[in-house]
Amino acid sequence: MRIRRILAAVIATAALAGLGLTGAATATAATAQGAPTYVTPSQCEQGGGVADLTDNLCKGGTHNGERID
């Protein structure tokens, strides 16, 4: 009887911990995905790209496709 209670407590704790981690990961992914990124023309060029000011986009390099602010 005592072992069943301990086992039930361990399972419940593990389940609650798992839900907490899943919720934190979902919140982080939603924040990272929803925010648009902007770079300066110099950041674009330092990353190996070319700042296209007519389209306001960084073309090439590490910031490829990001908007220029």
N, CA, C and O atoms as a Tripos MOL2 file, in Angstrom:
@<TRIPOS>MOLECULE
protein
  276   275    69     0     0
PROTEIN
NO_CHARGES

@<TRIPOS>ATOM
      1 N           0.8200   -1.1920    0.0000 N.3       1 MET1
      2 CA          0.0000    0.0000    0.0000 C.3       1 MET1
      3 C           0.8640    1.2560    0.0000 C.2       1 MET1
      4 O           0.5920    2.2110   -0.7280 O.2       1 MET1
      5 N           1.9080    1.2430    0.8240 N.am      2 ARG2
      6 CA          2.7810    2.4030    0.9160 C.3       2 ARG2
      7 C           3.5330    2.6180   -0.3990 C.2       2 ARG2
      8 O           3.7290    3.7550   -0.8290 O.2       2 ARG2
      9 N           3.9450    1.5400   -1.0220 N.am      3 ILE3
     10 CA          4.6730    1.6350   -2.2890 C.3       3 ILE3
     11 C           3.7810    2.2460   -3.3690 C.2       3 ILE3
     12 O           4.2470    3.0350   -4.1910 O.2       3 ILE3
     13 N           2.5040    1.8820   -3.3660 N.am      4 ARG4
     14 CA          1.5730    2.4440   -4.3570 C.3       4 ARG4
     15 C           1.4590    3.9580   -4.2020 C.2       4 ARG4
     16 O           1.4260    4.6800   -5.1990 O.2       4 ARG4
     17 N           1.4000    4.4410   -2.9780 N.am      5 ARG5
     18 CA          1.2970    5.8870   -2.7490 C.3       5 ARG5
     19 C           2.5480    6.6090   -3.2340 C.2       5 ARG5
     20 O           2.4690    7.6540   -3.8790 O.2       5 ARG5
     21 N           3.7030    6.0340   -2.9120 N.am      6 ILE6
     22 CA          4.9590    6.6540   -3.3520 C.3       6 ILE6
     23 C           5.0420    6.6560   -4.8680 C.2       6 ILE6
     24 O           5.4220    7.6600   -5.4710 O.2       6 ILE6
     25 N           4.6890    5.5410   -5.4830 N.am      7 LEU7
     26 CA          4.7200    5.4410   -6.9370 C.3       7 LEU7
     27 C           3.7510    6.4310   -7.5760 C.2       7 LEU7
     28 O           4.0870    7.0610   -8.5790 O.2       7 LEU7
     29 N           2.5720    6.5730   -7.0200 N.am      8 ALA8
     30 CA          1.5900    7.5200   -7.5420 C.3       8 ALA8
     31 C           2.1030    8.9550   -7.4120 C.2       8 ALA8
     32 O           1.9010    9.7680   -8.3140 O.2       8 ALA8
     33 N           2.7610    9.2680   -6.3000 N.am      9 ALA9
     34 CA          3.3100   10.6120   -6.1060 C.3       9 ALA9
     35 C           4.4200   10.9030   -7.1090 C.2       9 ALA9
     36 O           4.5070   12.0080   -7.6450 O.2       9 ALA9
     37 N           5.2640    9.9120   -7.3590 N.am     10 VAL10
     38 CA          6.3590   10.0820   -8.3280 C.3      10 VAL10
     39 C           5.8040   10.2960   -9.7330 C.2      10 VAL10
     40 O           6.2820   11.1640  -10.4640 O.2      10 VAL10
     41 N           4.8220    9.5260  -10.1050 N.am     11 ILE11
     42 CA          4.2180    9.6520  -11.4390 C.3      11 ILE11
     43 C           3.5290   11.0040  -11.5910 C.2      11 ILE11
     44 O           3.6440   11.6420  -12.6380 O.2      11 ILE11
     45 N           2.8210   11.4430  -10.5650 N.am     12 ALA12
     46 CA          2.1410   12.7350  -10.6320 C.3      12 ALA12
     47 C           3.1440   13.8800  -10.7400 C.2      12 ALA12
     48 O           2.9320   14.8260  -11.4990 O.2      12 ALA12
     49 N           4.2300   13.7940   -9.9840 N.am     13 THR13
     50 CA          5.2570   14.8370  -10.0520 C.3      13 THR13
     51 C           5.9000   14.8850  -11.4300 C.2      13 THR13
     52 O           6.1190   15.9660  -11.9770 O.2      13 THR13
     53 N           6.2030   13.7270  -11.9900 N.am     14 ALA14
     54 CA          6.8080   13.6720  -13.3170 C.3      14 ALA14
     55 C           5.8630   14.2280  -14.3770 C.2      14 ALA14
     56 O           6.2960   14.9130  -15.3040 O.2      14 ALA14
     57 N           4.5910   13.9370  -14.2390 N.am     15 ALA15
     58 CA          3.6140   14.4370  -15.2080 C.3      15 ALA15
     59 C           3.5010   15.9570  -15.1350 C.2      15 ALA15
     60 O           3.4380   16.6250  -16.1670 O.2      15 ALA15
     61 N           3.4770   16.4980  -13.9380 N.am     16 LEU16
     62 CA          3.3860   17.9550  -13.7930 C.3      16 LEU16
     63 C           4.6530   18.6410  -14.2810 C.2      16 LEU16
     64 O           4.5820   19.7120  -14.8850 O.2      16 LEU16
     65 N           5.7940   18.0490  -14.0330 N.am     17 ALA17
     66 CA          7.0530   18.6240  -14.5150 C.3      17 ALA17
     67 C           7.0890   18.6130  -16.0400 C.2      17 ALA17
     68 O           7.5600   19.5670  -16.6590 O.2      17 ALA17
     69 N           6.5970   17.5450  -16.6410 N.am     18 GLY18
     70 CA          6.5620   17.4630  -18.0970 C.3      18 GLY18
     71 C           5.6630   18.5230  -18.7090 C.2      18 GLY18
     72 O           6.0070   19.1020  -19.7400 O.2      18 GLY18
     73 N           4.5270   18.7860  -18.0980 N.am     19 LEU19
     74 CA          3.6250   19.8180  -18.6070 C.3      19 LEU19
     75 C           4.2520   21.1950  -18.5000 C.2      19 LEU19
     76 O           4.0690   22.0280  -19.3870 O.2      19 LEU19
     77 N           4.9760   21.4430  -17.4440 N.am     20 GLY20
     78 CA          5.6400   22.7360  -17.2740 C.3      20 GLY20
     79 C           6.6890   22.9710  -18.3390 C.2      20 GLY20
     80 O           6.7870   24.0740  -18.8770 O.2      20 GLY20
     81 N           7.4710   21.9560  -18.6530 N.am     21 LEU21
     82 CA          8.5070   22.1030  -19.6660 C.3      21 LEU21
     83 C           7.9040   22.2950  -21.0510 C.2      21 LEU21
     84 O           8.4110   23.0830  -21.8490 O.2      21 LEU21
     85 N           6.8320   21.5840  -21.3330 N.am     22 THR22
     86 CA          6.1800   21.7140  -22.6360 C.3      22 THR22
     87 C           5.5970   23.1110  -22.8100 C.2      22 THR22
     88 O           5.7260   23.7040  -23.8810 O.2      22 THR22
     89 N           4.9670   23.6350  -21.7850 N.am     23 GLY23
     90 CA          4.4010   24.9750  -21.8650 C.3      23 GLY23
     91 C           5.4560   26.0400  -22.0590 C.2      23 GLY23
     92 O           5.2340   26.9940  -22.8040 O.2      23 GLY23
     93 N           6.5990   25.9020  -21.4080 N.am     24 ALA24
     94 CA          7.6820   26.8740  -21.5530 C.3      24 ALA24
     95 C           8.2650   26.8340  -22.9600 C.2      24 ALA24
     96 O           8.5770   27.8770  -23.5340 O.2      24 ALA24
     97 N           8.4100   25.6420  -23.5120 N.am     25 ALA25
     98 CA          8.9490   25.5180  -24.8660 C.3      25 ALA25
     99 C           7.9960   26.1190  -25.8920 C.2      25 ALA25
    100 O           8.4390   26.7590  -26.8460 O.2      25 ALA25
    101 N           6.7100   25.9220  -25.7080 N.am     26 THR26
    102 CA          5.7190   26.4790  -26.6310 C.3      26 THR26
    103 C           5.7230   27.9960  -26.5750 C.2      26 THR26
    104 O           5.6420   28.6530  -27.6130 O.2      26 THR26
    105 N           5.8150   28.5610  -25.3790 N.am     27 ALA27
    106 CA          5.8280   30.0180  -25.2380 C.3      27 ALA27
    107 C           7.0690   30.6180  -25.8780 C.2      27 ALA27
    108 O           6.9940   31.6760  -26.5010 O.2      27 ALA27
    109 N           8.2060   29.9590  -25.7320 N.am     28 THR28
    110 CA          9.4500   30.4550  -26.3230 C.3      28 THR28
    111 C           9.3720   30.4070  -27.8470 C.2      28 THR28
    112 O           9.7850   31.3540  -28.5170 O.2      28 THR28
    113 N           8.8530   29.3270  -28.3920 N.am     29 ALA29
    114 CA          8.7610   29.1930  -29.8450 C.3      29 ALA29
    115 C           7.8120   30.2320  -30.4260 C.2      29 ALA29
    116 O           8.0850   30.7800  -31.4940 O.2      29 ALA29
    117 N           6.7210   30.5110  -29.7590 N.am     30 ALA30
    118 CA          5.7610   31.4930  -30.2600 C.3      30 ALA30
    119 C           6.3640   32.8870  -30.2530 C.2      30 ALA30
    120 O           6.1110   33.6680  -31.1700 O.2      30 ALA30
    121 N           7.1460   33.2160  -29.2520 N.am     31 THR31
    122 CA          7.7710   34.5390  -29.1750 C.3      31 THR31
    123 C           8.8220   34.7000  -30.2550 C.2      31 THR31
    124 O           8.8890   35.7400  -30.9100 O.2      31 THR31
    125 N           9.6360   33.6870  -30.4430 N.am     32 ALA32
    126 CA         10.7120   33.7830  -31.4200 C.3      32 ALA32
    127 C          10.1660   33.8470  -32.8430 C.2      32 ALA32
    128 O          10.7550   34.5070  -33.6990 O.2      32 ALA32
    129 N           9.0950   33.2000  -33.0960 N.am     33 GLN33
    130 CA          8.5650   33.1400  -34.4490 C.3      33 GLN33
    131 C           7.8030   34.4060  -34.8200 C.2      33 GLN33
    132 O           7.8250   34.8020  -35.9860 O.2      33 GLN33
    133 N           7.1330   35.0550  -33.8730 N.am     34 GLY34
    134 CA          6.2570   36.1640  -34.1900 C.3      34 GLY34
    135 C           6.9450   37.4980  -34.3760 C.2      34 GLY34
    136 O           6.3560   38.4020  -34.9690 O.2      34 GLY34
    137 N           8.1760   37.6630  -33.8930 N.am     35 ALA35
    138 CA          8.8470   38.9520  -33.9350 C.3      35 ALA35
    139 C           9.6830   39.0790  -35.2060 C.2      35 ALA35
    140 O          10.5870   38.2730  -35.4260 O.2      35 ALA35
    141 N           9.3960   40.0860  -36.0550 N.am     36 PRO36
    142 CA         10.2230   40.2830  -37.2450 C.3      36 PRO36
    143 C          11.5900   40.8400  -36.8450 C.2      36 PRO36
    144 O          11.6990   41.5770  -35.8650 O.2      36 PRO36
    145 N          12.6130   40.4930  -37.5870 N.am     37 THR37
    146 CA         13.9540   40.9730  -37.2740 C.3      37 THR37
    147 C          14.3720   42.0480  -38.2570 C.2      37 THR37
    148 O          14.0620   41.9820  -39.4460 O.2      37 THR37
    149 N          15.0710   43.0260  -37.7470 N.am     38 TYR38
    150 CA         15.5970   44.1170  -38.5560 C.3      38 TYR38
    151 C          17.0890   44.2280  -38.3160 C.2      38 TYR38
    152 O          17.5610   44.0110  -37.2000 O.2      38 TYR38
    153 N          17.8240   44.5610  -39.3450 N.am     39 VAL39
    154 CA         19.2550   44.7930  -39.2240 C.3      39 VAL39
    155 C          19.5860   46.1360  -39.8490 C.2      39 VAL39
    156 O          18.8360   46.6520  -40.6780 O.2      39 VAL39
    157 N          20.7080   46.6900  -39.4460 N.am     40 THR40
    158 CA         21.1800   47.9290  -40.0600 C.3      40 THR40
    159 C          21.9650   47.5730  -41.3140 C.2      40 THR40
    160 O          22.4020   46.4330  -41.4650 O.2      40 THR40
    161 N          22.1490   48.5320  -42.2140 N.am     41 PRO41
    162 CA         22.9400   48.2360  -43.4120 C.3      41 PRO41
    163 C          24.3540   47.7500  -43.0760 C.2      41 PRO41
    164 O          24.8830   46.8720  -43.7580 O.2      41 PRO41
    165 N          24.9690   48.3150  -42.0290 N.am     42 SER42
    166 CA         26.3210   47.8790  -41.6750 C.3      42 SER42
    167 C          26.3230   46.4550  -41.1160 C.2      42 SER42
    168 O          27.2590   45.6960  -41.3670 O.2      42 SER42
    169 N          25.2720   46.0810  -40.3540 N.am     43 GLN43
    170 CA         25.1820   44.7050  -39.8600 C.3      43 GLN43
    171 C          25.0360   43.7340  -41.0180 C.2      43 GLN43
    172 O          25.6120   42.6470  -40.9990 O.2      43 GLN43
    173 N          24.2760   44.1190  -42.0160 N.am     44 CYS44
    174 CA         24.0950   43.2770  -43.2010 C.3      44 CYS44
    175 C          25.4300   43.0540  -43.9000 C.2      44 CYS44
    176 O          25.7690   41.9290  -44.2660 O.2      44 CYS44
    177 N          26.1840   44.1340  -44.0820 N.am     45 GLU45
    178 CA         27.4710   44.0260  -44.7770 C.3      45 GLU45
    179 C          28.4990   43.2750  -43.9470 C.2      45 GLU45
    180 O          29.3150   42.5360  -44.4990 O.2      45 GLU45
    181 N          28.4750   43.4500  -42.6250 N.am     46 GLN46
    182 CA         29.4050   42.7190  -41.7630 C.3      46 GLN46
    183 C          29.1040   41.2250  -41.7870 C.2      46 GLN46
    184 O          30.0030   40.4080  -41.5930 O.2      46 GLN46
    185 N          27.8690   40.8720  -42.0190 N.am     47 GLY47
    186 CA         27.4840   39.4660  -42.1100 C.3      47 GLY47
    187 C          27.7490   38.8630  -43.4760 C.2      47 GLY47
    188 O          27.4450   37.6920  -43.7040 O.2      47 GLY47
    189 N          28.3100   39.6420  -44.3870 N.am     48 GLY48
    190 CA         28.6550   39.1270  -45.7080 C.3      48 GLY48
    191 C          27.5950   39.3700  -46.7610 C.2      48 GLY48
    192 O          27.6800   38.8190  -47.8590 O.2      48 GLY48
    193 N          26.5870   40.1920  -46.4470 N.am     49 GLY49
    194 CA         25.5260   40.4630  -47.4060 C.3      49 GLY49
    195 C          25.6560   41.8310  -48.0400 C.2      49 GLY49
    196 O          26.5900   42.5820  -47.7600 O.2      49 GLY49
    197 N          24.7040   42.1370  -48.8960 N.am     50 VAL50
    198 CA         24.6400   43.4330  -49.5590 C.3      50 VAL50
    199 C          23.3070   44.0710  -49.1820 C.2      50 VAL50
    200 O          22.2510   43.4510  -49.3070 O.2      50 VAL50
    201 N          23.3710   45.3170  -48.7190 N.am     51 ALA51
    202 CA         22.1640   46.0300  -48.3160 C.3      51 ALA51
    203 C          21.4740   46.5900  -49.5490 C.2      51 ALA51
    204 O          21.9970   47.4980  -50.1950 O.2      51 ALA51
    205 N          20.3040   46.0560  -49.8810 N.am     52 ASP52
    206 CA         19.5170   46.5510  -51.0110 C.3      52 ASP52
    207 C          18.5070   47.5520  -50.4530 C.2      52 ASP52
    208 O          17.4680   47.1610  -49.9210 O.2      52 ASP52
    209 N          18.8140   48.8340  -50.5760 N.am     53 LEU53
    210 CA         17.9770   49.8680  -49.9770 C.3      53 LEU53
    211 C          16.7190   50.1560  -50.7810 C.2      53 LEU53
    212 O          15.8050   50.7990  -50.2650 O.2      53 LEU53
    213 N          16.6400   49.7030  -52.0240 N.am     54 THR54
    214 CA         15.4080   49.9030  -52.7890 C.3      54 THR54
    215 C          14.3030   48.9630  -52.2920 C.2      54 THR54
    216 O          13.1310   49.3390  -52.2630 O.2      54 THR54
    217 N          14.6860   47.7280  -51.8990 N.am     55 ASP55
    218 CA         13.7130   46.7650  -51.3730 C.3      55 ASP55
    219 C          13.7420   46.7000  -49.8480 C.2      55 ASP55
    220 O          12.9120   46.0260  -49.2380 O.2      55 ASP55
    221 N          14.7000   47.4020  -49.2310 N.am     56 ASN56
    222 CA         14.9130   47.3440  -47.7840 C.3      56 ASN56
    223 C          15.1300   45.9170  -47.3000 C.2      56 ASN56
    224 O          14.5570   45.5010  -46.2930 O.2      56 ASN56
    225 N          15.9650   45.1680  -48.0270 N.am     57 LEU57
    226 CA         16.2940   43.7970  -47.6630 C.3      57 LEU57
    227 C          17.7950   43.5960  -47.6730 C.2      57 LEU57
    228 O          18.5210   44.2360  -48.4330 O.2      57 LEU57
    229 N          18.2410   42.7040  -46.8220 N.am     58 CYS58
    230 CA         19.6330   42.2790  -46.8460 C.3      58 CYS58
    231 C          19.6970   41.0560  -47.7470 C.2      58 CYS58
    232 O          18.9650   40.0880  -47.5400 O.2      58 CYS58
    233 N          20.5620   41.0980  -48.7330 N.am     59 LYS59
    234 CA         20.6560   39.9950  -49.6870 C.3      59 LYS59
    235 C          21.9990   39.2980  -49.5300 C.2      59 LYS59
    236 O          23.0550   39.8980  -49.7280 O.2      59 LYS59
    237 N          21.9380   38.0120  -49.1680 N.am     60 GLY60
    238 CA         23.1360   37.2060  -48.9730 C.3      60 GLY60
    239 C          23.6590   37.2930  -47.5570 C.2      60 GLY60
    240 O          23.1800   38.0950  -46.7550 O.2      60 GLY60
    241 N          24.6370   36.4700  -47.2540 N.am     61 GLY61
    242 CA         25.2690   36.4840  -45.9420 C.3      61 GLY61
    243 C          24.4090   35.8710  -44.8510 C.2      61 GLY61
    244 O          23.4610   35.1340  -45.1220 O.2      61 GLY61
    245 N          24.7580   36.1890  -43.6160 N.am     62 THR62
    246 CA         24.0680   35.5890  -42.4780 C.3      62 THR62
    247 C          22.7010   36.2050  -42.2240 C.2      62 THR62
    248 O          21.8670   35.5880  -41.5620 O.2      62 THR62
    249 N          22.4520   37.4060  -42.7320 N.am     63 HIS63
    250 CA         21.1720   38.0820  -42.5240 C.3      63 HIS63
    251 C          20.3180   38.0830  -43.7930 C.2      63 HIS63
    252 O          19.4900   38.9750  -43.9750 O.2      63 HIS63
    253 N          20.5020   37.1170  -44.6520 N.am     64 ASN64
    254 CA         19.8080   37.0460  -45.9260 C.3      64 ASN64
    255 C          18.2780   37.0800  -45.7350 C.2      64 ASN64
    256 O          17.7170   36.2730  -44.9940 O.2      64 ASN64
    257 N          17.6340   38.0090  -46.4050 N.am     65 GLY65
    258 CA         16.1670   38.0940  -46.3620 C.3      65 GLY65
    259 C          15.6130   38.9180  -45.2280 C.2      65 GLY65
    260 O          14.4050   39.1430  -45.1620 O.2      65 GLY65
    261 N          16.4690   39.3730  -44.3310 N.am     66 GLU66
    262 CA         15.9700   40.1890  -43.2040 C.3      66 GLU66
    263 C          15.7780   41.6340  -43.6550 C.2      66 GLU66
    264 O          16.4960   42.1300  -44.5230 O.2      66 GLU66
    265 N          14.8000   42.2930  -43.0530 N.am     67 ARG67
    266 CA         14.5010   43.6660  -43.4050 C.3      67 ARG67
    267 C          15.5510   44.6090  -42.8490 C.2      67 ARG67
    268 O          16.0980   44.3800  -41.7700 O.2      67 ARG67
    269 N          15.8260   45.6660  -43.5900 N.am     68 ILE68
    270 CA         16.7780   46.6840  -43.1560 C.3      68 ILE68
    271 C          16.0040   47.8260  -42.5550 C.2      68 ILE68
    272 O          15.0350   48.3170  -43.1330 O.2      68 ILE68
    273 N          16.4450   48.2440  -41.3830 N.am     69 ASP69
    274 CA         15.7770   49.3340  -40.6650 C.3      69 ASP69
    275 C          16.5770   50.6060  -40.8080 C.2      69 ASP69
    276 O          16.1860   51.6450  -40.2760 O.2      69 ASP69
@<TRIPOS>BOND
     1     1     2 1
     2     2     3 1
     3     3     4 2
     4     3     5 am
     5     5     6 1
     6     6     7 1
     7     7     8 2
     8     7     9 am
     9     9    10 1
    10    10    11 1
    11    11    12 2
    12    11    13 am
    13    13    14 1
    14    14    15 1
    15    15    16 2
    16    15    17 am
    17    17    18 1
    18    18    19 1
    19    19    20 2
    20    19    21 am
    21    21    22 1
    22    22    23 1
    23    23    24 2
    24    23    25 am
    25    25    26 1
    26    26    27 1
    27    27    28 2
    28    27    29 am
    29    29    30 1
    30    30    31 1
    31    31    32 2
    32    31    33 am
    33    33    34 1
    34    34    35 1
    35    35    36 2
    36    35    37 am
    37    37    38 1
    38    38    39 1
    39    39    40 2
    40    39    41 am
    41    41    42 1
    42    42    43 1
    43    43    44 2
    44    43    45 am
    45    45    46 1
    46    46    47 1
    47    47    48 2
    48    47    49 am
    49    49    50 1
    50    50    51 1
    51    51    52 2
    52    51    53 am
    53    53    54 1
    54    54    55 1
    55    55    56 2
    56    55    57 am
    57    57    58 1
    58    58    59 1
    59    59    60 2
    60    59    61 am
    61    61    62 1
    62    62    63 1
    63    63    64 2
    64    63    65 am
    65    65    66 1
    66    66    67 1
    67    67    68 2
    68    67    69 am
    69    69    70 1
    70    70    71 1
    71    71    72 2
    72    71    73 am
    73    73    74 1
    74    74    75 1
    75    75    76 2
    76    75    77 am
    77    77    78 1
    78    78    79 1
    79    79    80 2
    80    79    81 am
    81    81    82 1
    82    82    83 1
    83    83    84 2
    84    83    85 am
    85    85    86 1
    86    86    87 1
    87    87    88 2
    88    87    89 am
    89    89    90 1
    90    90    91 1
    91    91    92 2
    92    91    93 am
    93    93    94 1
    94    94    95 1
    95    95    96 2
    96    95    97 am
    97    97    98 1
    98    98    99 1
    99    99   100 2
   100    99   101 am
   101   101   102 1
   102   102   103 1
   103   103   104 2
   104   103   105 am
   105   105   106 1
   106   106   107 1
   107   107   108 2
   108   107   109 am
   109   109   110 1
   110   110   111 1
   111   111   112 2
   112   111   113 am
   113   113   114 1
   114   114   115 1
   115   115   116 2
   116   115   117 am
   117   117   118 1
   118   118   119 1
   119   119   120 2
   120   119   121 am
   121   121   122 1
   122   122   123 1
   123   123   124 2
   124   123   125 am
   125   125   126 1
   126   126   127 1
   127   127   128 2
   128   127   129 am
   129   129   130 1
   130   130   131 1
   131   131   132 2
   132   131   133 am
   133   133   134 1
   134   134   135 1
   135   135   136 2
   136   135   137 am
   137   137   138 1
   138   138   139 1
   139   139   140 2
   140   139   141 am
   141   141   142 1
   142   142   143 1
   143   143   144 2
   144   143   145 am
   145   145   146 1
   146   146   147 1
   147   147   148 2
   148   147   149 am
   149   149   150 1
   150   150   151 1
   151   151   152 2
   152   151   153 am
   153   153   154 1
   154   154   155 1
   155   155   156 2
   156   155   157 am
   157   157   158 1
   158   158   159 1
   159   159   160 2
   160   159   161 am
   161   161   162 1
   162   162   163 1
   163   163   164 2
   164   163   165 am
   165   165   166 1
   166   166   167 1
   167   167   168 2
   168   167   169 am
   169   169   170 1
   170   170   171 1
   171   171   172 2
   172   171   173 am
   173   173   174 1
   174   174   175 1
   175   175   176 2
   176   175   177 am
   177   177   178 1
   178   178   179 1
   179   179   180 2
   180   179   181 am
   181   181   182 1
   182   182   183 1
   183   183   184 2
   184   183   185 am
   185   185   186 1
   186   186   187 1
   187   187   188 2
   188   187   189 am
   189   189   190 1
   190   190   191 1
   191   191   192 2
   192   191   193 am
   193   193   194 1
   194   194   195 1
   195   195   196 2
   196   195   197 am
   197   197   198 1
   198   198   199 1
   199   199   200 2
   200   199   201 am
   201   201   202 1
   202   202   203 1
   203   203   204 2
   204   203   205 am
   205   205   206 1
   206   206   207 1
   207   207   208 2
   208   207   209 am
   209   209   210 1
   210   210   211 1
   211   211   212 2
   212   211   213 am
   213   213   214 1
   214   214   215 1
   215   215   216 2
   216   215   217 am
   217   217   218 1
   218   218   219 1
   219   219   220 2
   220   219   221 am
   221   221   222 1
   222   222   223 1
   223   223   224 2
   224   223   225 am
   225   225   226 1
   226   226   227 1
   227   227   228 2
   228   227   229 am
   229   229   230 1
   230   230   231 1
   231   231   232 2
   232   231   233 am
   233   233   234 1
   234   234   235 1
   235   235   236 2
   236   235   237 am
   237   237   238 1
   238   238   239 1
   239   239   240 2
   240   239   241 am
   241   241   242 1
   242   242   243 1
   243   243   244 2
   244   243   245 am
   245   245   246 1
   246   246   247 1
   247   247   248 2
   248   247   249 am
   249   249   250 1
   250   250   251 1
   251   251   252 2
   252   251   253 am
   253   253   254 1
   254   254   255 1
   255   255   256 2
   256   255   257 am
   257   257   258 1
   258   258   259 1
   259   259   260 2
   260   259   261 am
   261   261   262 1
   262   262   263 1
   263   263   264 2
   264   263   265 am
   265   265   266 1
   266   266   267 1
   267   267   268 2
   268   267   269 am
   269   269   270 1
   270   270   271 1
   271   271   272 2
   272   271   273 am
   273   273   274 1
   274   274   275 1
   275   275   276 2
@<TRIPOS>SUBSTRUCTURE
     1 MET1         2 RESIDUE 1 A MET
     2 ARG2         6 RESIDUE 1 A ARG
     3 ILE3        10 RESIDUE 1 A ILE
     4 ARG4        14 RESIDUE 1 A ARG
     5 ARG5        18 RESIDUE 1 A ARG
     6 ILE6        22 RESIDUE 1 A ILE
     7 LEU7        26 RESIDUE 1 A LEU
     8 ALA8        30 RESIDUE 1 A ALA
     9 ALA9        34 RESIDUE 1 A ALA
    10 VAL10       38 RESIDUE 1 A VAL
    11 ILE11       42 RESIDUE 1 A ILE
    12 ALA12       46 RESIDUE 1 A ALA
    13 THR13       50 RESIDUE 1 A THR
    14 ALA14       54 RESIDUE 1 A ALA
    15 ALA15       58 RESIDUE 1 A ALA
    16 LEU16       62 RESIDUE 1 A LEU
    17 ALA17       66 RESIDUE 1 A ALA
    18 GLY18       70 RESIDUE 1 A GLY
    19 LEU19       74 RESIDUE 1 A LEU
    20 GLY20       78 RESIDUE 1 A GLY
    21 LEU21       82 RESIDUE 1 A LEU
    22 THR22       86 RESIDUE 1 A THR
    23 GLY23       90 RESIDUE 1 A GLY
    24 ALA24       94 RESIDUE 1 A ALA
    25 ALA25       98 RESIDUE 1 A ALA
    26 THR26      102 RESIDUE 1 A THR
    27 ALA27      106 RESIDUE 1 A ALA
    28 THR28      110 RESIDUE 1 A THR
    29 ALA29      114 RESIDUE 1 A ALA
    30 ALA30      118 RESIDUE 1 A ALA
    31 THR31      122 RESIDUE 1 A THR
    32 ALA32      126 RESIDUE 1 A ALA
    33 GLN33      130 RESIDUE 1 A GLN
    34 GLY34      134 RESIDUE 1 A GLY
    35 ALA35      138 RESIDUE 1 A ALA
    36 PRO36      142 RESIDUE 1 A PRO
    37 THR37      146 RESIDUE 1 A THR
    38 TYR38      150 RESIDUE 1 A TYR
    39 VAL39      154 RESIDUE 1 A VAL
    40 THR40      158 RESIDUE 1 A THR
    41 PRO41      162 RESIDUE 1 A PRO
    42 SER42      166 RESIDUE 1 A SER
    43 GLN43      170 RESIDUE 1 A GLN
    44 CYS44      174 RESIDUE 1 A CYS
    45 GLU45      178 RESIDUE 1 A GLU
    46 GLN46      182 RESIDUE 1 A GLN
    47 GLY47      186 RESIDUE 1 A GLY
    48 GLY48      190 RESIDUE 1 A GLY
    49 GLY49      194 RESIDUE 1 A GLY
    50 VAL50      198 RESIDUE 1 A VAL
    51 ALA51      202 RESIDUE 1 A ALA
    52 ASP52      206 RESIDUE 1 A ASP
    53 LEU53      210 RESIDUE 1 A LEU
    54 THR54      214 RESIDUE 1 A THR
    55 ASP55      218 RESIDUE 1 A ASP
    56 ASN56      222 RESIDUE 1 A ASN
    57 LEU57      226 RESIDUE 1 A LEU
    58 CYS58      230 RESIDUE 1 A CYS
    59 LYS59      234 RESIDUE 1 A LYS
    60 GLY60      238 RESIDUE 1 A GLY
    61 GLY61      242 RESIDUE 1 A GLY
    62 THR62      246 RESIDUE 1 A THR
    63 HIS63      250 RESIDUE 1 A HIS
    64 ASN64      254 RESIDUE 1 A ASN
    65 GLY65      258 RESIDUE 1 A GLY
    66 GLU66      262 RESIDUE 1 A GLU
    67 ARG67      266 RESIDUE 1 A ARG
    68 ILE68      270 RESIDUE 1 A ILE
    69 ASP69      274 RESIDUE 1 A ASP
